[in-house]
Amino acid sequence: MPLLDEDRLFPVDTHGKGLARELFRNLCDLPIISPHGHTDPGWFAKNAPFNNPAELFVTPDHYVFRMLYSQGVRLENLGIRSGEHAEKPVDPRAVWRTFAAHYHVFRGTPSRLWIDHSLQNLFGVDKVLSADTADDVYDQIADCLTRPEFRPRALFDRFDIEVIATTESPLDSLENHAQISSSDWDGRVITTYRPDAVIDPETADFAQNLQSRYQLAGPRQIASAKERKVQHNGQLPNGA
């Protein structure tokens, strides 16, 4: 039994639904250009298999673990480690069972739509995730994750992604992006960044963040600016 109606998100009226179907048919096979992809560039740099379903769907997704937290689930029990719980071992199957037992609270949310889409269309799951089906679904996904076609770069290619932009801190070294660029893989993964850490004075460790940003990028930028100044007879060119 399919988890999703093929006309999901289309208008309910007949005319609007027909128009939406036609528009979708004309667009659905185009390459994906994602300006804000919720992906870790380390996935594509290392191209290692995803460890387990919990680390794929639950632990890295703040929309998911915040919803579970709102229902009284402790973050450390979901593998979100910090403070005194930083080294606490977590059983990924137990995390998945907790997620499955609370899956009903995601009804009507974008998270439910895209997780159901992934379960059905990518992993071939044909049953609703719940406490009763948790182990079966976990095992089905875990089996898929052992196959080469479920590694990050293979999925990137299968989804026909032309370019995807990840989001980094301005303090990130971008070593994963450098590793992708120097590899023989032709997937295009670019960086964008949220500058809060170095432009919001109320951010924790703001002064140290500025110093770290300078150490990361400042010397190179200053040297480049000086070189351009020399090349333009002591005057920086427009836009420098």
N, C-alpha and C positions, 0 to 999 in steps of 0.2 A: 504494500500500500504506500503510495507516494506521501512524503511528509508535506509537500508543498503543492499548491494549485499552480498550474502553469500560467494563470492569469493574475497571480498575486501582484498587488500594487497598481493594477490597471483600474480605470473607472468602472463603476458597476453598471452604468447605463450602456445600452447596446451600441449606440453610435460611438461614444467615447472609447469603449473597449475595442471596437473594431479599428479605430484610428490608432490607438495605442499599440495594438498588435502589429499594425503595418509599420509604424515607426520603429518598433523594436526589431522587427524582421530585417529592416534596412540597416540597423546599427549593430546588432548583436555579434556579428562576426568581425567587426573592426578591431584592430589592435588596441590594447589598453594603454592609455597615457595617464598615469596616476601621480598627481602633484602632491599627494599627502598619503603615502602608503604606510599603514601601521605595521611596518616590518623592521626587523633588526638587520642591519647590513652585514653583521657577523654571520648570519645564515648563508648569505651568498658568497662571502669571502672564504668561509671554511667548507661550505657545502657538505656538512656532516648530517647524518640522519637526525630527524627530530627524535628526542629520547622516548617520549611517551605521550599519550593523549592529554594528560593533565598539564604538562609543560607546553603543549601546543595551544590548547583552548582556554585554560583557566589562569595559570600563574602569570603570564605576561599581559593579560588583558584587563586593564583597570576598570573597564565597564563591567566586566564579569565579577571580579573579586569585590568591587565596591557594592554591587547589588547583594552578593552573598553576605558581606559584612553588615549591610543594613538589616539582614535577617538574623543577626546574632552569631554568625559564623566568625570565629577568630581567624585573623589573617595568617597567623603562624601555622594554623591547621590547613592552610591552602598553599603552603610553600612560600609565603611572602615573609622573608626573613629580615629581621632588623633587631638592633639592640641585644637584649639578653637571649633572644630567640634566633640569633644569626646562624648558629651552628646546629640548630635543632633538626634532626633528620625527619623527613616526611615521606610517607608511603604514597606514591603517585596514584595508586589504585584507590586508596582511602580518600584522597583529594577528589578524584573523579566521582566516587560514590556520593560524596557530599554535594558536589555540583549537580549530579543527576537527581538527587533527592529534593533539590530546590529548583529544578529546572522550570517548574510551573510558574515561578514568580517572574520569569522572563517573557511571559505572554504579552504580545502587543509591543514589544521593544525591537529596535533594529538589531540588537544582539541576537535575539531569537531567530529573526529572519536569516541573518547571514550564517549563524551556526547551523540551523536546519539545512540551509543551502549547501554548506560544506559537507555535512553528514550525508546528505542524500546524493549530491552530484559528484562529490569527490571520493567519498569512502563507501558509497553504495549501501548506506544504512537505510533500512525500510521500516523502522519501528521508532516510535516516539521515545525519546530519552526520559527515563524515570528511575526511581529506586529499583524497580523490578527488572529493568533492562540494562542497568548500568554496566554490569560485568560483561554481558554479551557485546554491547557497543564498544566498550573499552578494548576487548580482545580483537574485535574486527578492525578497529583503527590501528591498534598496535601491530597487527599483522601487516597492514598496508605500509606502515612506517619503516618496515624492514626492507622494502623493495627499492631499487634504484630510482624508479619513476616517481617516488615520493620524496626525493631529496630536493632541497630548495631550488637549485638551478633548473632541475628537470620540471618542477612545477611552474617556475617562471616562464620557461619556454612553452609548456603545455597551455598556460593561460594566455599565450600570445601577448605578453607585456612588451610594449615598445620601450617604455621608460618608466621607472618608479622612483619617487623621491622619498627618502627617509628623513627623519627629523632628529637632529643632534643638538647637544648643548654646545655653546660657543667655546667650551673648555675641552671638547672632544678632540683627540689627536687625529681623527679620521683615518686611523691605520687600516680599518676594515675596507674603507673605500679605496685606499691606496693598493691594498692587496687585490681587490677586484680589478682595478685598472691594469695592474701588472700581470694578471692571469691571462690565459688563452681563451677564456670564456667571453663571448661577445654581448652578454646581457648588459643593459645600461641601467646602472643604479647611481643616482646622484644624491647629493646631500642638500638639505635645507636646515636652518637652525632657528631655535627659539632663543632670543637673546636676553631673556629675563635675568639670567644670572649675572649679567654685566651691565644692565641698564636700569635695574630697579634697586635703589639704595636700601629698600627694606628687605631685600633678599638676605638670607643668612650668609655670613662670610663674604659680603659684597666686596669689601676692600681686597681681601685675599683673592677673590675671583678675578678682579681687575688685574692684579699682579700676575696671576696664572695665565690670563689671556694674553698679557704682554709677552710673557716668557714663551708662550706657544706661537704667537704670530707677530708680535711687535718687532723684534729684531729683523726678521725677514722683510717686513713691509718697509721699515725705515731704510734698510739697505737698498731696497728696490727703488724707493723714492729718491734717495741720494743719487743713484745711478741715472735715473731719468732726468734729474736736475742737471747733472753734468752733461748729458747728451743734448740738453736744450739751453746751453750757455747760461747756466745758473738760474734759469726760470723753470718752475714746474709747469708742465703742459696743462691745458684745461682738462679738468676731470681727474687730475692726479691727486 
